[in-house]
Amino acid sequence: MGAGADWFPLRLPPMFNFSANHLFLLTRTEYRTCAVFLMQDRDTQRVYRLYDFTKAQLILPDKAYCVAGKVNSADKLYLVIESIRPDAKHAQSSNAPVPADGAGGSAMR
């Protein structure tokens, strides 16, 4: 390419930072190239599809997590996991209401 050549750099879709707290695992699906986690934010009730291309993340059900990563918005929205850790502020595993009849599993005194 000469100095006068019309050259345009390859345009990649913009990447944005993503982070969320209080996420709980709904499902995990293993594919050849990645693992895909469906996780729900218990505060907003939003469900996120998170991609782990390392297939190294161990996410347990009934535990709250904080997730950070990148959002690639080309045709589809891809939330790529960069880090994940337990959410210390939301250590409670469930926010399900206790049944009115008291059958919530608490010990009787």
NUGUTOR-686263 format. One record per atom (N, C-alpha, C): x, y, z. Coordinates in steps of 0.2 Angstrom, whole numbers, plus 5000, padded with zeros to 4 digits. Example, Ala and Ser with C-alpha at 12.3 -4.5 7.8 and 13.67 -1.06 7.14 Angstrom:
! residues 2
506649725039 506249785039 506649845039 506449895035 506849955036 506450005039 
***
This chain:
! residues 109
500449945000 500050005000 500450065000 500350104995 500750164995 500550224999 500850274999 500650335004 500050365001 499850364995 499250394992 498650344992 498750284994 498250234993 497650254998 497050234995 496450245000 496450185004 496550195011 496550135015 496150155021 495750105023 495250115029 495350065033 495450075040 495650025045 494949985045 495049915047 494549875048 494149895054 493449905053 493049935059 492749875062 492949865068 492649815073 492049845077 491549805079 491049835083 491249865089 491049915092 491249945098 491149895104 491549895109 491549845115 491349895121 490949875125 490749915131 490849875137 490949905143 491049865149 490349855151 490349795155 489649765158 489849745165 489449765169 489449735176 488749725179 488649675183 487949665186 488049625193 487649645197 487649605204 487049575205 487049525210 486449495212 486149445206 486649415203 486449375197 486449295200 485949265198 485849195200 485749145193 486149095194 486149045188 485449015187 485249015180 484648985178 484848915175 485248925169 485448865166 486148875163 486548825162 487148825159 487148775153 487348795147 487348755141 488048755138 488348695137 489048685134 488948675127 489348715123 489448715116 490148705114 490348685108 491048675106 491448725108 491248795106 491748845107 491648885114 491048875117 490948915123 490448885128 490448905134 489848885139 489448955139 488748935139 488248995139 487848985146 487849045150 487549045156 486949085155 486349065157 485749115158 485749125165 485749195167 485749215174 485249275174 484949275180 484449315182 484649365187 484549435186 484649485191 483949485195 484049465202 483449465206 483149525208 483549585207 483249645208 482849675203 483049665196 482649695191 482249635187 482449575188 482149515185 482349505178 482849545176 483149535169 483549475169 483449445163 483849385162 484449395157 485049375158 485649385154 485849325151 486149325145 486449265142 487249285142 487649255146 488349265147 488749215143 489249235140 489649185136 490349175140 490549115141 491249105144 491549065138 492049095135 492449065129 493049025132 493149035139 493648995142 493448925144 492748925145 492448865148 492648845155 492948895159 493248885165 492848915171 492348945170 491948975176 491548915179 491548915185 491148865189 490648915193 490048905191 489448945194 488948895197 488848905203 488448865207 487748895207 487248845207 486548875208 486448895215 485948935216 485748965222 486249005226 486749035222 487149085225 487149145220 487249205224 487249265220 487949285218 488049305212 488649325209 488649395206 489249425206 489449485203 489849465196 489649495191 489949475184 490149545181 490749535178 491049595174 491249565168 491249605162 491449585156 491349635151 491249615144 491249655139 490549645135 490249695132 489749685128 489949705121 489749655117 489949665109 489249675106 489149725103 488449735100 488549745093 488549695089 488549695082 487849685080 487649625077 486949605076 486649585082 486949545086 486649515092 487049545098 486749535104 487149565110 487449505113 488149515114 488549455117 488849485123 488649455129 488949475135 489549425137 490149445136 490749405137 491049405144 491049355148 491249355155 492049365155 492249415159 492949425160 493049405167 492649415172 492749395179 492049385182 492049335187 491449325191 491649305198 491349335203 491449315210 490849315214 490849285219 490249285224 490049355226 489349365226 489149435228 489049435236 489549465239 489549465246 488949505249 488649555246 488149595248 487449555248 487449505243 486849465243 486949395244 487249385250 487449315252 486849265252 486249295254 485649255254 485549215248 485349145248 485349105242 484649115239 484149135242 483449145239 483149205243 482649235239 482249285241 481549265241 481449195240 480749175240 480349185246 479749215246 479349225252 479249165256 479149175263 479049115267 478249105267 478049045266 477349025265 476949055272 476349075270 475849105276 475749055281 475748985280 475648935285 476248925289 476848955288 477448945292 477848885290 477648855284 478048795282 478648815278 479048865281 479648885278 480248845280 480248795284 480748755286 481148785292 480848835296 481148855302 481048815308 481548805312 481448765318 480948795323 480548755326 479948775331 480348785337 480148835341 480448845348 479848845353 
***
